Amino acid sequence: MKINDKNNLIPDKTLLVIPNKFAKKEKISDLLESLSKHKKRDWFTDHFYYCLPLLIGNTYGFIIKAQFNFSVYWNGGNSVNDLEVKVEDIQKDNLQTYVTNFGSGILTVQNFFHFRTPLGINLMTIQPPNFLKDGVTHMIGVVETDNLRRDFTFNLKITKPNEWISFKAGEPIGAFMPIERYFADQFHIKYADELFPESLIDIEHETGNEFGRQRSGEDLTKNHQAGRRYFKGEDAWGNKFKDHQK
């Protein structure tokens, strides 16, 4: 018997955390955070908060935080020895290591806990949404965490060689998002004239043109030059969206 067998299923909408044998649950909680209420970013000016897609994007997924202060130096080479890591104040109950396994300026973050998800749900590793770090980008991966019964790593690609890049304890060093397996694979591209009559397509054009007219016209006189039609969940004619997330 094991987790996610027929009689031991992980409940829907549950992200299960399994600590390594000697890892302390309360310490792990310090490293994990849902972004669902985290709509602000330190570098955003007031103007950014008038853009609903950015605000919602800020709240998607979960972040992994650095446990310790550490610095990384990459000399531009492809060998594992071409990346150097210095870690400050390692504690005896550490839950995280920072190593180079792949070369090519890639830093690997290994956590002493792993995730499991309900059947059919993957975890996708992503860039921490709208958190910026000069000289670093995050590798994207998709993991079958409903099936995988061990940890996986978060991998950061250093993009600025010959310079020390420092991370602070508590800083996001990875992010992940649940995604239904095969969901994205089901979509394919079609053009509007393959599915709808020209009359409906013309309405789309007219609505888009009206949005553009408003944005270059009366919206310029409004606060932050924003008409906020989309923010309110309505089209250019004031028709309400059937389902609108705020």
Buried (B, 14 or more C-beta within 10 A) or exposed (E): EEEBEEEEEBEEEEBBBBBEEEBBEEBBEEBBBEBEEBBEBEEBEEEBBBBBEBBEBBBBBBBBBBBBBBBBBBEEEEEBEBBEBEBEEEEEEBBBBBEBEBEBBBBBBBBBBBBBBBEEBBBBBBBBBBBEBEBBEBBEBBBEBBEBEEBBBBBBBBEEBEEEBEBEBBBBBBBBBBBEBEEEEEEEEEEEEEEEEEEEBEEEEEBEEBBEEBBEEEBEEEEBEBBBBBBEBBBBEEEEEEEEEE
